[in-house]
Every structure is written in C-alpha cells, then in structure tokens.
Amino acid sequence: MIIFKHVRWKNFLSTGNNFTEIQLDRSTTTLIVGENGAGKSTVLDALCFGLFNKPFRNISKKQLVNSVNTGASVVEVEFSIGTKEVKVVRGIKPNIFEVWVNGNMINQDANARD
C-alpha cells in the first residue's frame, strides 16, 4: 500500500518562491476544503505533476511555472511503499527529475521518457 506523507512545491502555478507543504499522513484520510481560489486544485496538480510529469487539469507544462518568478518551479512528493521511503523531486526551468529510495538517489542514466 502507498502511504503519501508530504507534497510540497514552490514557484508552481500561482504560488511564490517559498515552499508550500501539505502533510498528508496526519490521519488515515485527508480532506482538503477551502473557498474558491484557495489552492485545492493546486495541491492535486502538484501531486500529479510530481508523480507523472503532467498536472491533473488540462494545463500545459509551460503554464505550471509561476508567471512572476518565471522559473525554479519544484514539486516534491514523499511517500512510503511497505518499508521503502520514496521521495520524488521534479522541476521545470531547470528540468529536474530525481527519485530517492531510502535516502539514496536511484540511477538517473535512463532516457527521460522511461
């Protein structure tokens, strides 16, 4: 079973240059509630982008980068699968893709499509 722990991002969509972090493992279920424009969809877009390199909504990757800071967009997702602790770091401008398992970065020699 996958247990999501944290999702954090900066310079992603309308958020600025400081990390925004959502802790997802405080209880067995997490409910995100807020007013229109509060950032609920941003959380989902950040989670999907971090894991799958594309947002949940129909938004191009170019639109994901904060339009004021125009770069250094980073999303980090931390989760566990059994005894493995996994951290995925993905960024735009510059392009970053790192997968850490139990504190060790796995081999990055593969093609970006892999």
C-alpha positions in Angstrom: 0.0 0.0 0.0 1.2 3.5 -0.8 1.1 6.0 2.1 1.6 9.6 1.0 3.4 11.7 3.6 4.0 15.2 2.1 3.6 17.2 -1.1 5.5 20.5 -1.3 6.1 23.0 -4.1 7.3 26.4 -4.9 7.0 28.7 -8.0 4.2 26.4 -9.1 1.1 27.9 -10.6 0.2 31.0 -8.5 2.4 30.1 -5.5 5.6 32.0 -4.9 9.2 31.3 -4.1 8.6 29.9 -0.6 7.7 26.2 -0.2 4.1 25.4 0.4 3.8 22.0 2.2 0.8 19.8 2.8 1.2 16.9 5.3 -0.9 14.0 4.1 -0.3 11.5 6.9 -1.7 13.1 10.0 -4.6 10.7 9.9 -5.8 7.8 7.7 -7.8 10.1 5.5 -7.2 13.7 4.4 -9.9 16.1 3.4 -9.0 19.4 1.7 -11.6 22.1 2.0 -11.5 25.8 1.1 -13.0 28.7 -0.7 -12.8 29.1 -4.5 -9.2 30.1 -5.4 -7.8 28.8 -2.1 -5.5 26.3 -3.9 -7.3 22.9 -3.6 -6.7 22.1 -7.3 -3.1 23.3 -7.0 -2.5 20.5 -4.4 -3.9 17.9 -6.8 -1.9 19.4 -9.8 1.3 19.4 -7.8 0.8 15.8 -6.7 0.1 14.6 -10.2 2.9 16.6 -11.8 5.4 15.3 -9.2 4.4 11.7 -9.8 3.5 11.6 -13.5 5.1 14.8 -15.1 1.7 16.2 -16.0 -0.9 18.1 -14.0 -4.4 16.7 -13.2 -6.1 19.6 -15.1 -5.7 20.3 -18.8 -2.8 22.8 -18.4 0.4 22.8 -20.4 3.7 22.4 -18.6 4.7 26.0 -19.6 1.7 27.3 -17.7 2.7 25.5 -14.5 5.6 27.8 -13.9 4.8 30.9 -11.8 4.5 33.8 -14.2 6.1 36.3 -11.9 9.2 34.3 -10.9 9.4 32.6 -14.4 11.5 29.6 -13.2 12.7 27.4 -10.5 9.4 25.6 -10.2 9.9 22.5 -8.0 7.5 19.8 -6.6 8.5 17.2 -4.1 6.3 14.2 -3.2 7.2 11.9 -0.3 5.5 8.5 0.3 6.2 5.0 1.5 5.6 1.7 0.0 6.0 -1.1 2.5 9.4 -0.5 4.1 10.7 1.8 1.3 10.7 5.6 1.8 10.4 7.3 -1.5 10.9 11.0 -2.4 10.3 12.3 -6.0 11.6 15.7 -6.9 10.5 17.2 -10.2 11.1 20.7 -11.5 10.7 23.0 -14.5 13.3 25.7 -15.5 15.6 23.9 -14.9 14.2 20.4 -15.7 14.8 18.2 -12.6 13.8 14.6 -12.0 15.1 12.7 -9.0 13.9 9.6 -7.3 15.2 8.9 -3.8 14.6 5.5 -2.2 15.6 5.2 1.5 17.8 8.3 1.2 19.7 7.0 -1.9 19.2 8.5 -5.4 18.4 5.8 -7.9 20.2 5.6 -11.2 19.4 8.6 -13.5 21.0 7.2 -16.6 17.8 6.2 -18.4 16.1 8.2 -21.1 13.6 10.9 -19.9 10.7 9.0 -21.5 11.5 6.0 -19.3 
